[in-house]
Amino acid sequence: MSTAPSFLSDFLATGVDADEVPELAALAAARPLLDAFITLFRGTEAEVLMRLLVLREIGREADSPRWSPDALRARFSYLDAVKLETVLKRLRDNALLAIGEDGHYALSDVGRNAVAAIAMLLRFGEEEDAELGFLTAQLAGLQAVGSITAEALGHLLSKLNDLSWHFEEAIASGSEFRILDARRRLSANGRWLERGTDILNALLADPEVDFDIARIAQRIGLAQSRLARVDAAFQRALNKIEAQRVTLGGSGISSSDVAAWLRSLDAGQIAGLAIDAFAAVPELPLLAGGHELLDRAEAMLEGEAAALDAQAGLPPPDTETAEVTLQAEDLRLLEHFTHRLDALPAPQPLHRVIAGGGFAPASYRLSLLALLADGAEAGPEDGPVGSFMRLPVEVEFGDTLTPVGEDEIAAATLGEVRPRQPATPTAAPQQQPAG
């Protein structure tokens, strides 16, 4: 009998049952915990914040974890009484809060686990890289109780690879500010990398560690080694940027200082700096003095410039004649193909007409037929090309391919070459005798 929710069938392919997907088994087994988080995070942002607030404050009291309704109303006096009752009912109905026979409230086991998980996430959220710190602390806790899993290690490996990609992108960008930000991020994560190294050393030193765990631990070690070497890459990139830095005169201010100052401004301030700094039309400087302009004006008045312009002409033509000689092989193929088409007895498929000698000759013949299909009247009067263009044949090309499979041709355009039928003379109309 299926234990999976019926609504999962809306997401699965036709004929697939939820029980046939092993990846769903772990999630289905954790339904109580998942329902707790669904309860907490379903609804508007204000509703979610209020539920988290009430649940965290109830769980914060360690000495007396049981709360009477009056104590809760006094504790949350800053909340609307009706809204508070709605939040408490929602948490109680979804098993996040338990209520005893005396009417006192307390966190349920699922509620306490949810509060603890959220508290840990909020703690790491105050730091620059919450993910790496949370994942490393989670691994340390799992190792302490001897229940570390390959899945937990995989999350850490994915995060380390993501950091490596981020740092490589910063170096490739060539931006001094991106590199400095990435370097600060690496420095902030230094203690988590060291803690992760200690965890890996302990795992790999255990001879009875699971094979999958050992394999992922080794890959994590390689990822941490890459991160340990990236600081040197940061320094090399910064040294290259330092060599290209420009100092503005003797002020001691560099181009990096100007760029950093510009980055501190918002868009409106930067736009204000551009006011009156650009002209709609560039104002070109005067490149000629008064004497030069006077000399040019005198020449124009005397007509010398016009005479020079009148004498200017094209250079003499090249006396060498350029002779274009066709390749003998092409002419031979053309003449042979002309004789074949001239003696064509009946319509033939296009791929049979062009076949013979391999792919290159067949392509040449196909191009000739395409030229013939475009217009037989356009061509020279004499020579082999003219004889070919006057052939009494018709060429018809199709829109599909037909398989050939021989003579180095896999497929060819479907078509037909046929002799042109002579025009039938039109009979003269008979005269009717005069009545």
N, C-alpha and C positions, 0 to 999 in steps of 0.2 A: 504494500500500500504506500502510495507516495506521500511524503511528509513535506515536500516543498510547497511554497505558496502557489496558489493557482494562477496569480497574476504573472508569474514568471513565464508562462506559456506565451504571453504577448511578445516577449523578447526573443524567444527561441525559434529556430527554424521549424518548419512544418515536419511533424513526425518525430521530433526530438523531445524527450521528457527530461525534466530538470534532474531527476535521479540518475540519468545517464551521463551527466556532466560532473566528473569528480572534483573539478575546481570549485563547484558550488557547495560541496559538502562541508568544508571548514566554515564557510560563511553561514550556512544554514544551522550548523551546530552552535554558533555564537549568536543566535537570534536575540536572546535576552539582553546581551550587552549592546547589540546593534539597535535594538528597540529603544534602549536608554538614550543613545546618542541621537536617534531620530526624534525622540521626544524633546531633547534639549534644543536641537537646531532646526526644527520645523516651525515655520511661521515668519513673521516680520522680524526685522533686526531688533526692534525694541523688545519684542516678546522673548527672543533668544537671550538678550542681555539680562532681562529681569529674571529668567529662570536660572541662568548661571549665577547671578548675584545671590539669589536666595539659597541655592544649593550650596554654594561655596561658604556662605556665612554660617549656615547650619552645620556644615562639616568642619568649620574652623574651631569650634569649641570642643576641645579634647577632654577636659576634666568632667564636664557634665553634658554628654552628647544628646540628651533627651530634652526636648523643648515643649513646654505647654503652649497652647494657643495664645494665652495672654502674653507669655514671654516673647513669642514670635511677633505679636503685634507691637509690643514695646520696642523690640529690636529693629523692626522695619517701620518705625513711626513716620519716616519720611516718604513712604509709599502710600498710595491710595488704598484704603482698607478693602474695597471691593476687588481691586486688581490683585492685591496680595492673596486674597482668598482664592481667586481664579488660578493664580500660579501654584499655590499649594495643592489645590485639587488636581491640577494637571500633573504635577510631580507625583502625587499620591496614587492617582489612577494608573499611572504607567510604571509603578513599582520602583521609582527612584527614591521615594520617601516611604517609610513604614510608620504606621500608627499603632500604638499599643492599646491594650484594653483600658488603660487609664486616660486615653485620648492624647497622649504625648507623642510628639513627632521625633523621628530619628532617621538617619540615613540608612537605606538598605545596603546590602553588600554590593549590588550592581551600582547603586548611586555613589558609594564611597570609591569604587574603582574608577568611575567616570570623573569624579572630582579630583582624584589623585592624578589621573592622566592629564586633565586640563591644567592642573597646577604645575605639573612638570613642563608642559608646553609653554605656559605663560612665563615660567622662570627663564627658559632659554630664549624666549621671544625678546628679552631685554638685551640680548647680545647680538653681535653682527651676524653670525652664522648660526642660527638656531638649529638648523637641520643636523649639521655635523655634531654639535654638542649633544643634542637629544639622542641621536643614533648611537653615539659612543657611550653615553651614560646608560642607555638601554642595554647595550651589549655587556657593559660591566655588571649590571644587575643580573642579567641572565647567566653570565659566567659564574657569578657568586653563588647562585642557587643551582648551578649545574644543568641548566636547561637551555643553553644557547642553540640556535637553530640556523640552518643554511639560509633560510629566508631573511632572518635578521642580518646576517652577514652580507647577503645580497643587496640589502638596502644601503648599507655602508659603502659597499663597492660602487654602487651606482652614484652615490653622492661624491665619492672621490674622483670618479671619472668625469663627472660634471664640473668639478672644480678644475681639473686638468684642462678641460676644453675651454673653460672661461679664461684661464690664465694664458693659454696659447692664443686665444683670440685677442687678448689685450696686447700681447707682444707683437702679433701680426699687424695690428692696427697702426703701430708706430706712434701712437698718441702718448705723450709723456704723462698726461693726467690719468688715462686709463691704466697705464702700467703702474703708476704710484698707488692708485686705488686697489689694484689687484695685489700689489705687494703688501699693503696694509691688511688686506683680507687674509692673505697667507699668514702674516704674522699673528693676527688675532686667532687663527685656528691652530697655532703651533702646539698649544697644550693638548688639544684634542687629538692631534696627530700622534703626539708622544704617548698619550693614553691608549690610543688604538694600537700602537706598536707593542705596548706591554701586553695587551690582550692577545694579540696574534702570537707573540712569543710563547705565552702560556699555552695557547691552543696547539701550536705546532710541536711543543715539547711533550705533549701527552701522546703516548704510543697507541692509546685506544680511541683516539678521536675518530669520528666518522669520516669516511672518505670524502663525501661532498663538502663537509665543513672544512677539511684540510685543503681541498682544491680551491675553494673560494678564499680561504685565508691566505694562500699563496698569491692569488691574484690581487688581493688587497695590499699585500706587501709590495708587489711590483708598482701598484698605483701610488703608494706612499713614497716609494723611491723616486718616482717621477716628480712628485710634488717637492721632495727634498732638493732636487736638482734645479727646480724652476727658479729659485732665488738667484742663482748665478746667471740664468738667462735674463732675468729682470735687470740685473746689473749691467750685462753686456748691452742690452737695448738702451738703457739710460746713458751709458757711456757714448753710444753712437749719437744719441740725441744731444748730449752735451757738446760733442764736436761740431754740431750744426747750429748751436745756439748763437744768436747774434746779440751783441751788447750795443745799446743805443748810445753812441758817443762816449763821453767820459762820465755819464751819469751813474753808472753802476747798475742800471736797469736793463734787464735782458728781455728778449722776445718772450720767454716763458713767463716773466713777471707780468708783461702786458696781457698775455693770453689768460693768465690766472685772474687778473683784474676784470677782464671782459667777461669771464665766466661767472663772476660774482654779480653781474648786472642782469636785470630782467630785460625783456624784449623792448619795453617802452623806453628804458634808459639808453639802450643801444641804438634805437631808432632816433632818439634825440641827438646822439653824437653825429649822426649822418646829416643833420640839417645844415644847409649851406656848405656842405662838404662836396657835393656833386652838382654839376651843371647839367641842365637838360640837353644842351648842345655844347660839345667841347669847344672851348675857346682856344683856337690854334695860335701859336705865337707868330709874329711877323718874321719871316725868314729872309727877307730882302730889304736892303737899305734904300735910302732915297736915290743915291747915284745909280744903283742897279736898275731901279724902276725907271729912271729918266733915260738911261741907255736903251731899255727895251721899248719905251714909248717912241723915241726917235727912229728906231728901226722900223716900227710899225708905220710911222708917218711917211717914211721914205719908200715904203713898199718892198723892202728887202725880204721881210718874212713871207709876203705873198709870193714873191718870185721863187724863194726856196721851196715853198709848198707846191708851186706849179711844176717845178723841176723834179719833184720827188715822184718816183715811179717804181714799178715792180722790178726786181732784179731780172737779168736776162734768163731765158729758159735754159734748162739743162739740155745740152746737145746729145747726150748719150741716150740711146733708145733702150727702154726697158722691155725686154722680151720675156714673155711669160710662156714657159714651155710646160705642157702637161706631162705628167709621168707616163712613160710608155706602158707600164703595167696597167694603169687605169684605162688608157685608151684600148688596150687589148681586151680587157674585161668588158668595156662598153660595147665594142664592136661584136664580140661574141654574144653578149646578151641581146644586142639588137637583132642578130640573125635568129636567135631562139624565139624571140617574141614575134618576129615577122613570119615565122613558120608555125605559129601556134595554131593547131587545128581546131581546138574547141576550148570552151572555158575551163580554166584550171584554178585550183585553190592557190591562194597567194603564197603559202609557205612552201608549196612544191615548186613554184616558179622561181623563187629566190634561192632554193637550196643548191648546194654543190660547192665543195672546196673548203668548208668550215665556216666559222662565225663571221670572220672579216669580209670575205666575198659576199656572203648573204646580206650583211648589213649594207654593203655598197649597192647591191642590186635593189634592196628595199628603198634606199634613198633615191635611186633613179626612178623607181615606180612612183614614189611620192611626188617627185618633180613632174612626172608625166601626168599624174592625177590632178595636179594644181592647174595645169593649162598647157595643152599641147601646142598652142599657137605661139607661145612666148619662147623663143629660142633662136639661135643663129640659123641662117639659111644654108650655110655650107658646113662641111666637116661632120665628124661622127656624132657630135651632140645634136646637130640639126637633123641628121637622119633618124636618130633615136626619138626626137621630139615629134616627128611626123609619122610615127608608127600608127597603123590603123588598129589600135587596141584601146580598150577601156579598162580602167583600174578602179576598183571599189573597195574601200577600207571599212571595216566594221569597228565597233566599240569594245570588243572583247578579245581575249586571247584564246588561242587553241593550242593544246599541248603538241609538241613535235617529238622531242626525245631522241634526236639523232642529228648527226652532222654538226655537233657542238651547239645545237639550238634546243633549249628546253621548251620554249613556247614562242609563238609568233602571233602577230596581229591577224585576226580572222578577216579574210578578204577574198576577192576573186579577180582574176585577170581573164578577159575574154576578147576575141576578135570583134572589131566594130562591124556591125551589120551595114551593108550598103543601103543608102536611102532609096526607098521605093518611089518610083516616079508617079506623080499624081496624074490621074486620067483627066483629059480635057473634057469639059462639059459638052454634051451633045446639043446641037441646035434644034430647036423645035420648028417644024415646018409652019410656015405662015398659014393661018386659017383663012 
